[in-house]
Structures are given as C-alpha cells and as structure tokens.
C-alpha cells in the first residue's frame, strides 16, 4: 500500500510524464533481433554462440556462423555486426560481442564484469536497430535476462519530449530464454532509472517542485494525502525554508510510504533525497557556464522517488519511506544572505556563509524528520558537492556512513548493478571544521573552505543524525553521463537508482 504526503499550497497539477513501456505483446511492422556471442578462449579469432544464438544458427543451417566467419574478425566485447535478410521474421539481425564467457565479479573493478558486458553489448545492438527505425526488437538473454533487459531499456532511452523530431520508439521482448521473471525484473529496474533520468533531464521550468510532486503522485496514485503549506512551518524546518524563500515557486515536502512488508509494524528503510529543482546558487551566485545543468540538482530526490516506485512495482516485502524536500535556490530580495543564521528542526543554529551550499540545509531538516519513523536504516542521496566529482569523477558515488553493516549492503548491491559506490571518511577532523562557527552552532561550509569539501558536507549532515545505521551518498560525480557508461546515452544518468533498489532487495533477503 502507498501513502503519499505532499506538503505545498494548492496548485493546478502539471503533467510531464512519459511511459517507459516495453510491452511484450505489442508487435510492429519492422522487427529486429539482437544476439550475443562470446570470445572463444581456445581459438584465436573465433567466437562462441550463446544458447539463443546457437538455436537461431541451427534454424538457419549454420548460416549465421558462416556469415560471422566471412564478414570480418571475431567480435570483441562491445562490438557489433548487423546482417540483413537472413531470416524471414527478422529483416535485421544485430550480433554483439559479450567478451569472455568466464567473466565474473572483478575485485579490482568492484562490479560483475559479465553483467556489465551484457548490458553494454545489448544496448549497442538495440541502438543499432533503433537507428534503422526498427520498432520491435527481440533480445537474447545472453545467460542473464535481467542484465540484458537493463541494457536494452537503459540503452534505448533518450529525452526527446521537447523535440519535433524524435527517436523511433522501440518495444523489446526476451528471445530464446525461459527466464521471463529475470527479464521483467530487469525491465522494472531500468524503467525506474529512466524515470529518474526523465525528471533530471527535463528543464527546470517544466519540473518545478509542484510539477515533480504531481508526476510522482501519478505514479503512486493508489492512496495519497494532501496537507497544506503551513505544515513545513509547523514542523519548524527553518533550514529548508531558508533555502526556498528566494524563489517564487512554493516549496514542497514530498513523503512516500510503501508498505510491502507482511508486518506493517516492521521498521522502515527511510530514503531521503535532495530536491533542488534548480540551483542558481542563490545570493552566492554560480558562474553562468553550465548553470543549466543545475536543473538536475534534484537528482537525489529523483533517484529516491524512482527507487520507491520501482520497489512497489517489484512488490518487495519491505517497508520504505521516501522523503524529498523540493524547492528552488534563487536570488531575490527575500533570499537568505551570506552570514544569516537559521534554525534547523532539531534546534541547532546554522551560520549560512555560502548560500550555494544549500543542499545540506534542506537535508538537515529532512533527516531530522526521517528519524521520527524509527527507521531500520536511513540513507540520504544528494548531488551535494563539486568536491565529490573532483575526488571520484563519474566512476562511483561516494558513501559516508556510520555503519559497517550499511556500507556492506550498499557495496554488495552496487557490485550487482554495476553502479558503483566507494566509501569515504567521516573523521572528527572534518566535524571540527563545521562546528567552529563564529555566530551559530554550525557553519554550512568548512573552516578551510574548499579543502575536503565532500567530507565536511558529510560531517555537517552527521550533526542531524542519531540513527545507528545512516549513510550519505554524494552523487554529484555521477549526475550526468558523457560516454563513461556505455549503455547510457549522453545526458543525466539517473544513478544510482538501480543500486538503491538492489539494496532494498538485499535487505529483504538478509532478514
């Protein structure tokens, strides 16, 4: 069951949603097929067909194998070859390289290489066929139907809602495998990440706090409660309100309850996402170069809400609460000024020396509120600091946590999804830098300014945490994708949605 609480003034609902349908029943006029081949360890230049590819080859009396031999060198990982007219049901057949058949979890890379190879290869094949305006693609499960589905659905996504010329819409289905459950799971994982990508990519005048809440409300419209705007004030969320008051857009506090556990009293997982729908920096104005990317500064809220929606679609037997403080950070005569002091929900005062360090302020109040649910664990997700991007780049999200158990669960999940995390320090060294404030209990920036900025931001958040199992994921470095993740097109990434869902799944299995 869902409970959705949306705290905002009454407003007209704005619809800005997209179906990520991958219907197995819908057929089209142009069909294609994606098949996989492994590198053959024994013979140089030869390949080993997957079970589905071997079955297809047998139906053609070995024609596929013959064509692969004469059409060029053996397919390496991530490479592809396309054949036309070799089967009456599939005018276009894309064959993709899966790498070595013995690939497995790689300790050096901290992911499952086999799963990553499949995601990458399948996405390549699906995009090739999409470029040929093929409407329906059947996909080889390649021995891991879930990973194949993720590669297909993630690889085909492109945000083109506002363009007159759009990519061909492609539906996909599993080919040559009985693992329909794995395929459907992969579809739901990928659609969840695509929902986060949609929210992050859309322009800020389309995804205001109110519009964001409306889209999520439509996704979970089974049960919801609407509470009026004075709730935020009544909760004494002074840090959150201090960020929002510079904007004409009203703040929204979005609260999602998914009750999937057979035991309704079971302590929930609480996920908290930073929801700055546009971040100008406020009075501490950002440089104009690349400021447009700050439409995705609500990536934490997008991934958290998408994760809760996905958990519900998967019917996970777990209770999850998603919290998303949503607002804009804008300069105006009403905006917070550098040096102002505000009071958070837990009574601590904060000297705001930099209004562009606003994410930690809205998270502070949301974390305090999250504790009222007596959570089993609390995880916040935020595009919090440029310092995190400098430290890890796009390779992994940084994790700061007070719990070894929670770190192990998050890390294990990330190995499965390939959307990696890396543990960062929470030393008292950093706490002293944010508690040394001239005017208040805390300062929203570190004593030594930019030094260790991701760590001092995490230390600031810890001042609002009493739960024994808490983790802060700084996702600033993984917010967007250029070409680092081969199965994601250029644009906002929606990371780490699948890792959060896998984490929730893992917690269920560890009960």
C-alpha positions in Angstrom: 0.0 0.0 0.0 1.1 3.6 -0.7 0.7 6.7 1.3 1.9 9.8 -0.4 2.1 13.1 1.6 2.6 16.2 -0.4 3.2 19.4 1.5 2.5 22.5 -0.6 -0.1 25.2 -1.4 -3.0 24.1 -3.6 -1.9 24.3 -7.2 -3.0 23.1 -10.6 -1.4 19.8 -11.4 1.2 19.9 -14.2 1.6 16.7 -16.2 5.0 16.0 -17.6 5.4 12.2 -17.7 6.5 9.6 -20.1 5.6 5.9 -20.4 8.7 3.7 -20.4 6.6 0.8 -21.8 8.4 -2.2 -23.1 5.4 -4.3 -23.8 6.0 -7.9 -24.8 2.6 -8.2 -26.5 2.9 -5.1 -28.8 4.1 -6.0 -32.3 5.2 -3.7 -35.1 5.9 -3.8 -38.8 9.7 -3.7 -38.5 11.2 -6.4 -36.3 14.8 -6.9 -35.3 16.8 -9.4 -33.3 19.8 -8.9 -31.0 22.0 -12.0 -30.5 25.2 -12.4 -28.4 28.5 -14.1 -29.0 31.4 -14.8 -26.6 35.1 -14.6 -27.4 36.3 -18.2 -27.8 39.2 -18.7 -25.3 40.6 -21.7 -27.2 40.8 -20.5 -30.7 42.2 -17.1 -31.8 39.6 -15.1 -33.8 36.7 -17.5 -33.2 33.5 -16.9 -31.2 31.2 -19.0 -29.1 27.5 -18.5 -29.6 25.1 -18.1 -26.8 22.3 -20.6 -26.4 19.8 -18.4 -28.2 22.2 -17.6 -30.9 23.1 -21.2 -31.4 19.4 -22.1 -31.7 18.9 -19.4 -34.3 22.0 -20.6 -36.2 20.7 -24.1 -36.2 17.4 -23.0 -37.6 19.3 -21.4 -40.4 21.5 -24.5 -41.0 24.6 -22.7 -39.8 24.2 -19.6 -41.9 24.8 -17.2 -39.0 28.1 -18.9 -38.1 29.2 -18.8 -41.7 28.5 -15.1 -42.0 30.3 -14.3 -38.8 33.4 -16.1 -40.1 33.5 -14.4 -43.5 32.3 -10.9 -42.5 35.4 -9.9 -40.6 37.4 -10.5 -37.4 35.8 -12.1 -34.4 33.6 -9.8 -32.5 35.3 -8.3 -29.4 33.5 -7.0 -26.3 31.0 -4.2 -27.1 31.5 -4.6 -30.9 28.7 -5.4 -33.3 27.8 -6.6 -36.7 24.5 -6.4 -38.5 23.0 -8.9 -41.1 20.0 -8.3 -43.4 17.6 -10.7 -44.9 18.9 -13.9 -43.3 15.6 -14.8 -41.6 12.0 -14.1 -42.8 10.8 -13.0 -39.3 13.8 -10.7 -38.6 14.8 -8.5 -41.5 17.6 -7.1 -39.4 19.8 -9.2 -37.0 22.4 -7.5 -34.8 25.1 -9.7 -33.4 27.0 -8.2 -30.4 30.2 -9.2 -28.6 29.9 -10.2 -25.0 33.6 -10.6 -24.1 34.9 -13.7 -22.4 32.4 -16.3 -21.3 34.2 -16.8 -17.9 33.8 -13.1 -16.8 32.6 -12.8 -13.2 32.9 -10.4 -10.2 36.1 -8.4 -10.6 37.6 -7.3 -7.3 39.7 -4.6 -8.9 36.7 -3.1 -10.7 34.1 -3.7 -7.9 31.5 -5.0 -10.3 30.3 -8.1 -12.0 32.1 -7.9 -15.4 29.7 -10.5 -17.0 26.6 -8.4 -16.2 28.3 -5.2 -17.4 29.4 -6.8 -20.6 25.9 -8.0 -21.3 24.3 -4.5 -20.5 26.8 -2.8 -22.8 26.5 -5.3 -25.7 22.7 -5.4 -25.7 22.4 -1.7 -25.6 24.7 -1.4 -28.7 22.6 -3.9 -30.6 19.3 -2.2 -29.7 20.6 1.2 -30.7 21.8 -0.1 -34.0 18.3 -1.4 -34.8 16.7 1.8 -33.5 18.8 3.8 -35.9 17.4 1.6 -38.7 13.9 2.6 -37.5 13.1 -0.9 -36.3 10.1 -0.7 -34.0 10.2 -4.0 -32.1 13.3 -5.9 -31.0 13.7 -9.3 -29.6 16.7 -9.6 -27.3 18.9 -12.6 -26.5 19.0 -13.1 -22.7 22.7 -13.9 -23.0 22.6 -16.1 -19.9 21.4 -13.2 -17.7 18.0 -12.0 -18.8 17.9 -9.3 -16.1 21.1 -7.7 -17.3 20.0 -8.0 -20.9 16.7 -6.2 -20.2 18.6 -3.4 -18.3 20.9 -2.9 -21.2 18.1 -2.8 -23.7 15.8 -0.4 -21.8 18.5 1.9 -20.5 20.3 2.0 -23.9 17.2 3.0 -25.8 16.2 5.9 -23.5 16.6 9.4 -24.9 14.9 12.5 -23.6 13.3 14.0 -26.7 9.9 15.1 -25.4 10.5 18.7 -26.4 11.9 18.0 -29.9 9.9 17.9 -33.0 12.0 15.0 -34.4 12.0 12.1 -32.1 13.8 8.8 -32.0 11.9 5.7 -33.1 10.1 4.2 -30.2 11.2 0.6 -29.7 9.5 -2.1 -27.8 11.5 -5.1 -26.6 11.0 -8.6 -25.5 13.0 -11.6 -24.5 14.2 -14.1 -27.2 15.2 -17.7 -26.7 15.1 -17.9 -22.9 12.6 -19.1 -20.4 13.8 -16.6 -17.8 10.9 -14.2 -18.2 10.9 -13.3 -14.5 14.5 -12.1 -14.8 13.7 -10.1 -17.9 10.7 -8.4 -16.2 12.8 -7.6 -13.2 15.4 -6.0 -15.4 12.8 -4.0 -17.2 11.5 -2.6 -13.9 15.0 -1.8 -12.7 15.8 0.1 -15.9 12.4 1.8 -16.1 13.0 3.1 -12.6 16.3 4.6 -13.6 14.7 6.0 -16.7 12.1 7.7 -14.6 14.9 9.4 -12.6 16.6 10.4 -15.9 13.4 11.9 -17.2 13.0 14.0 -14.0 16.6 15.1 -14.0 16.8 15.9 -17.7 13.7 18.0 -18.1 14.1 21.7 -17.9 13.5 23.5 -14.6 10.5 25.4 -15.9 8.8 22.1 -16.6 10.0 20.3 -13.4 9.1 22.8 -10.6 8.7 21.4 -7.1 4.9 21.2 -7.7 5.3 19.5 -11.1 7.8 17.0 -9.6 5.3 16.1 -6.9 2.5 15.7 -9.4 4.5 13.3 -11.6 5.3 11.1 -8.6 1.7 11.3 -7.4 0.6 9.9 -10.7 2.9 7.0 -10.4 1.6 6.1 -6.9 -1.9 7.4 -7.1 -3.4 4.4 -5.1 -3.5 6.3 -1.8 -2.3 9.8 -1.0 -2.9 12.6 1.4 -2.5 16.3 0.6 -1.5 18.6 3.5 -1.3 22.3 3.3 1.8 24.6 3.2 1.8 25.6 6.9 2.9 22.1 7.7 6.5 22.9 6.8 6.4 25.9 9.1 4.7 23.9 11.9 7.5 21.3 11.6 10.0 24.1 12.3 12.0 23.3 9.2 13.8 26.6 9.3 16.8 25.4 7.3 14.7 24.1 4.5 12.5 27.3 4.4 15.6 29.5 4.4 16.7 28.0 1.0 13.2 28.2 -0.6 12.3 31.8 0.3 14.3 33.4 -2.5 12.1 31.7 -5.2 8.6 32.5 -6.4 8.0 28.7 -6.6 6.5 27.3 -3.4 8.4 24.6 -1.6 7.1 21.0 -1.5 7.9 18.3 1.1 7.1 15.0 -0.6 6.6 11.9 1.5 6.1 8.5 0.1 5.1 5.4 2.1 5.4 2.0 0.5 4.2 -0.7 2.9 5.2 -4.0 1.4 6.2 -6.0 4.4 3.7 -8.6 5.7 4.4 -7.0 9.1 3.1 -3.4 9.0 5.0 -2.6 12.2 8.3 -3.6 10.7 10.8 -0.7 10.9 11.1 1.0 7.5 14.0 1.9 5.4 14.0 5.7 5.1 15.4 7.2 1.9 15.9 11.0 1.8 16.7 12.8 -1.5 17.9 16.4 -2.0 15.3 18.1 -4.3 16.7 21.4 -5.5 14.8 21.6 -8.8 17.0 24.5 -9.9 20.1 25.7 -8.2 21.4 29.2 -9.2 23.5 29.3 -6.0 21.2 32.0 -4.5 23.0 35.2 -3.5 26.3 33.3 -3.7 25.5 33.1 -7.5 27.1 30.3 -9.5 29.0 31.1 -12.7 26.7 31.1 -15.8 28.8 28.5 -17.6 27.0 25.1 -17.3 24.4 26.5 -14.8 21.7 24.9 -17.0 22.9 21.5 -15.6 21.6 22.6 -12.2 18.1 21.6 -13.4 19.3 18.1 -12.2 20.3 19.2 -8.7 17.2 17.3 -7.6 18.9 14.1 -8.7 18.8 12.8 -5.1 15.0 13.3 -4.9 14.6 11.8 -8.4 16.5 8.6 -7.6 14.9 8.2 -4.2 11.4 8.6 -5.6 12.1 6.4 -8.6 13.5 3.7 -6.2 10.3 3.7 -4.1 8.2 3.5 -7.3 10.3 0.6 -8.5 10.2 -1.2 -5.2 6.4 -1.0 -5.3 6.3 -2.3 -8.9 8.5 -5.3 -7.8 6.2 -5.8 -4.8 9.2 -6.0 -2.5 8.2 -7.3 1.0 9.7 -4.3 2.8 8.5 -1.0 4.2 10.1 2.1 2.6 9.6 5.7 3.3 10.8 8.2 0.7 11.3 11.9 1.7 12.1 14.7 -0.8 12.3 18.3 0.3 11.7 20.2 -3.0 12.4 23.8 -3.8 14.4 26.2 -5.9 17.5 28.1 -4.8 17.2 31.6 -6.3 18.5 35.1 -5.6 16.0 37.8 -4.7 15.3 40.4 -2.1 13.8 37.7 0.1 16.7 35.3 -0.3 19.0 34.2 2.5 22.1 36.3 2.7 25.7 35.1 3.5 26.2 35.4 7.2 22.5 34.8 8.1 21.7 32.4 10.9 18.8 29.9 10.6 17.5 27.2 13.0 17.0 23.6 11.9 14.3 21.3 13.1 16.5 19.8 15.8 17.1 23.2 17.3 20.7 23.6 16.1 21.5 27.0 14.6 23.4 27.3 11.3 25.5 30.2 10.0 25.0 30.3 6.3 28.2 31.6 4.9 27.6 30.3 1.4 24.1 30.1 0.0 25.3 27.8 -2.7 25.9 25.1 0.0 22.1 24.8 0.2 21.6 21.1 -0.3 22.9 20.2 3.2 20.4 22.7 4.7 17.3 21.1 3.2 18.6 17.6 4.0 19.3 18.6 7.6 15.6 19.1 8.3 14.5 16.1 6.2 16.9 13.9 8.2 15.6 15.1 11.5 12.0 14.4 10.3 13.1 10.9 9.0 14.1 9.9 12.5 10.6 10.2 13.7 9.7 6.9 11.9 12.3 4.9 14.0 13.9 3.7 10.8 15.8 0.5 10.4 18.3 2.5 8.3 18.3 5.9 6.9 20.0 6.7 3.6 20.2 10.2 2.0 21.1 10.8 -1.6 22.3 14.2 -3.0 24.2 15.9 -5.7 25.9 17.6 -2.9 29.4 18.8 -3.7 31.6 19.5 -6.7 34.4 18.2 -4.5 32.9 14.7 -4.8 33.2 15.0 -8.6 36.8 16.0 -8.2 37.5 13.1 -5.9 35.9 10.2 -7.7 34.6 11.6 -11.0 31.9 9.5 -12.6 33.3 6.1 -11.6 31.3 5.8 -8.3 29.1 7.6 -5.8 30.8 8.5 -2.5 29.4 6.9 0.6 29.8 8.3 4.1 28.4 6.1 6.8 28.5 5.4 10.5 27.6 1.8 9.9 29.8 -1.0 8.6 26.6 -3.2 8.1 25.0 -0.5 5.9 28.2 0.0 3.9 28.4 -3.7 3.2 24.8 -3.8 2.0 25.2 -0.8 -0.3 28.5 -2.1 -1.7 27.1 -5.5 -2.3 24.2 -4.0 -4.2 26.5 -1.8 -6.3 28.6 -4.8 -7.4 25.4 -6.4 -8.8 24.2 -3.3 -10.6 27.5 -2.1 -11.9 26.5 1.4 -10.5 29.4 1.5 -8.0 29.8 3.2 -4.6 33.0 3.9 -2.7 33.4 4.5 1.0 34.7 7.9 2.1 35.9 9.1 5.6 33.8 10.6 8.3 36.6 11.6 10.6 36.2 14.0 13.5 38.8 16.1 11.7 36.0 17.2 9.4 33.4 17.7 12.1 35.6 20.2 13.9 35.7 22.3 10.7 31.9 22.7 10.5 31.3 23.1 14.3 33.8 26.0 14.5 31.3 28.8 13.8 31.5 32.5 14.8 27.8 33.1 15.2 26.0 29.7 15.5 26.3 26.1 16.4 27.3 25.1 12.9 28.6 26.6 9.7 27.3 25.4 6.4 30.8 25.4 4.9 34.1 24.0 6.2 36.5 26.2 8.2 39.1 25.7 5.4 36.7 26.4 2.6 37.3 24.1 -0.3 39.6 21.6 1.4 37.9 18.2 1.8 34.6 19.8 0.7 32.7 16.5 0.3 33.9 15.3 3.7 32.9 18.5 5.5 29.5 18.4 3.9 29.0 14.8 5.2 30.2 15.9 8.6 27.7 18.7 8.6 24.9 16.2 7.8 26.0 13.9 10.6 25.1 16.6 13.1 21.5 15.9 12.3 21.7 12.1 12.6 21.2 9.9 15.7 20.3 6.7 14.0 23.0 3.9 14.3 22.6 3.0 10.6 22.9 6.1 8.4 24.6 6.6 5.0 25.0 9.7 2.9 25.5 9.2 -0.8 27.1 12.1 -2.6 26.1 11.6 -6.3 27.5 14.8 -7.8 30.1 13.0 -9.8 27.6 10.5 -11.3 24.8 13.0 -12.0 25.5 13.1 -15.8 26.9 10.8 -18.4 29.1 11.7 -21.3 30.3 8.4 -22.6 31.6 6.8 -19.4 28.8 4.3 -19.0 28.4 2.8 -22.5 24.7 1.7 -22.1 23.6 5.3 -21.1 23.3 8.0 -23.7 24.8 11.4 -23.1 22.7 13.3 -20.5 21.5 13.0 -17.0 22.2 9.5 -15.7 19.6 8.6 -13.1 22.3 7.0 -11.0 22.2 5.3 -8.5 18.5 4.2 -8.8 19.2 0.6 -9.5 21.7 0.3 -6.7 19.1 1.7 -4.2 16.5 -0.8 -5.4 19.0 -3.7 -5.2 20.0 -2.5 -1.7 16.3 -2.7 -0.6 16.1 -6.1 -2.2 19.2 -7.3 -0.4 17.9 -6.1 3.0 14.8 -8.2 2.5 16.9 -11.3 1.8 19.0 -10.7 4.8 16.0 -10.6 7.2 
